[in-house]
Amino acid sequence: MYMVTAVAMTLINKYILSVYKFTFPNAMVLFQQVSVILFMLLLRKLGVIKFNIILSNALKWVTPCCLFVLMLSTSGYALQYLPVPMITVFKNLGLCMTAIGDSFFFGA
């Protein structure tokens, strides 16, 4: 499921940025994130998923979330100028570097 959504998001973003000449990738990222939040709240209201928002846990995730938003923003800007295969390679290299960093720093 992750692979399908990641590839779909990359292709859709590339289409929007290239074909429609949309020049505001940050606005597109903001719209996608707000959509996901609203969708999850809807699923919680319908009883499909359950989660509680705990402020202390949310504060721990502020830095990683900001870094993730930065990654999405730079990816959006890159999609305007680079082909999709190159973006995919860079994303996969990022995942590999994360796995190497985890094993190096945490011994996982």
C-alpha positions in Angstrom: 0.0 0.0 0.0 2.9 2.4 0.8 4.5 1.8 -2.5 1.2 2.5 -4.4 0.5 5.7 -2.6 4.1 6.9 -2.8 4.3 6.3 -6.6 0.8 7.8 -7.1 1.6 10.9 -5.1 4.9 11.4 -7.1 3.2 11.0 -10.5 0.2 13.1 -9.6 2.4 15.9 -8.2 4.6 15.8 -11.3 1.5 16.0 -13.5 0.1 19.0 -11.6 3.4 20.8 -11.5 4.3 20.1 -15.2 1.0 20.0 -17.2 -0.9 22.7 -15.3 2.3 24.8 -14.7 1.4 25.1 -11.0 4.2 27.1 -9.4 3.3 26.8 -5.7 4.5 23.3 -4.6 4.3 24.4 -0.9 0.6 25.1 -1.3 0.2 21.7 -2.9 2.0 20.0 0.0 -0.2 22.0 2.5 -3.3 20.9 0.7 -2.2 17.3 0.7 -1.4 17.4 4.4 -4.7 19.1 5.4 -6.6 16.5 3.3 -4.9 13.6 5.1 -5.7 15.1 8.5 -9.3 15.7 7.6 -9.6 12.2 6.2 -8.1 10.6 9.3 -10.5 12.7 11.5 -13.4 11.5 9.4 -12.3 7.9 9.7 -12.1 8.3 13.5 -15.5 9.8 13.6 -16.9 6.9 11.6 -15.2 4.4 14.0 -13.0 2.9 11.3 -9.8 3.9 13.2 -9.1 4.9 16.8 -6.5 7.3 18.1 -6.1 9.9 20.8 -4.2 13.1 20.4 -1.8 13.4 23.4 -0.1 16.8 23.5 3.2 15.5 25.1 3.6 12.9 22.3 2.7 15.5 19.6 5.4 17.9 20.9 8.0 15.1 20.6 7.1 14.8 16.9 7.3 18.5 16.0 11.0 18.3 14.8 10.6 15.2 12.7 7.4 16.5 11.2 9.0 19.8 10.3 11.9 17.9 8.6 9.3 15.8 6.7 7.6 18.9 5.5 10.9 20.3 4.4 11.6 17.1 2.5 8.2 17.2 0.8 8.7 20.8 -0.1 12.1 20.3 -1.7 10.7 17.3 -3.5 7.9 19.4 -4.9 10.4 22.0 -6.2 12.6 19.3 -7.7 9.6 17.7 -9.5 9.2 21.0 -11.5 12.7 20.6 -13.0 13.7 16.9 -12.8 12.3 13.7 -14.3 10.3 11.3 -12.1 12.9 8.5 -12.2 15.6 10.8 -10.8 13.2 11.9 -7.9 12.4 8.2 -7.2 16.1 7.4 -7.0 16.8 10.3 -4.6 13.8 9.2 -2.4 15.1 5.6 -2.3 18.6 6.8 -1.5 17.1 8.8 1.4 15.4 5.6 2.7 18.7 3.7 2.4 20.6 6.4 4.2 18.0 6.4 7.0 18.4 2.7 7.4 22.2 3.0 7.5 22.0 5.8 10.0 19.6 3.8 12.2 21.9 0.8 12.3 24.9 3.1 12.9 23.5 5.2 15.7 21.0 2.8 17.3 22.5 -0.6 16.4 19.1 -1.7 14.9 
